């Protein structure tokens, strides 16, 4: 085949290879020259058909190997990027979980500290001087000093419904007596012999009763709301 025929065929062929053995378009994946450079490029090319059959196979295998290596490298890079992103997301989730756990622990510690402070702040019934009579305001003031602050409202709600803060209130039909309407009233003797006349003794008994049976005054109030008794 003449040089002229080779050049002419090279321009039209998509299977031309470079003089160093890289297939133009098919083997190497490069685009062909365009415009005025096309003729000059074809002059320096060798057709795949001009290469001996054995060498053609070697060139094709080499090209496919290069392509496979490039694809493998791209896959490795993509896998590495995906693994890094997964690790970043997992690290963010772990950090968020640790933060939430720390906040929960801090809140629990704060609540326990407040509960201890409330318990430490209450007064015992025996610390109040006995009087011949007490106003509602005085009885409520005593209760505020004896009942933990976070439980007082629940305690007050029950007393409001049971006796309206009248420490001498008595149910004529059942015999229930006092602030808590204990039935019978005499059971309050466990808190003090002066249970009939001392609201502090009644408050002490009522608080112990609510704590032991319902866990707290608020537990007792929840039961009262559901049943209208406690």
HELIX and SHEET records of a PDB file:
HELIX    1   1 UNK A    3  UNK A   12  1                                  10    
HELIX    2   2 UNK A   37  UNK A   43  1                                   7    
HELIX    3   3 UNK A   48  UNK A   50  5                                   3    
HELIX    4   4 UNK A   53  UNK A  121  1                                  69    
HELIX    5   5 UNK A  125  UNK A  127  5                                   3    
HELIX    6   6 UNK A  136  UNK A  146  1                                  11    
HELIX    7   7 UNK A  149  UNK A  151  5                                   3    
HELIX    8   8 UNK A  152  UNK A  163  1                                  12    
HELIX    9   9 UNK A  185  UNK A  190  5                                   6    
HELIX   10  10 UNK A  199  UNK A  214  1                                  16    
HELIX   11  11 UNK A  217  UNK A  227  1                                  11    
SHEET    1   A 2 UNK A  16  UNK A  17  0                                        
SHEET    2   A 2 UNK A  46  UNK A  47 -1                                        
END                                                                             
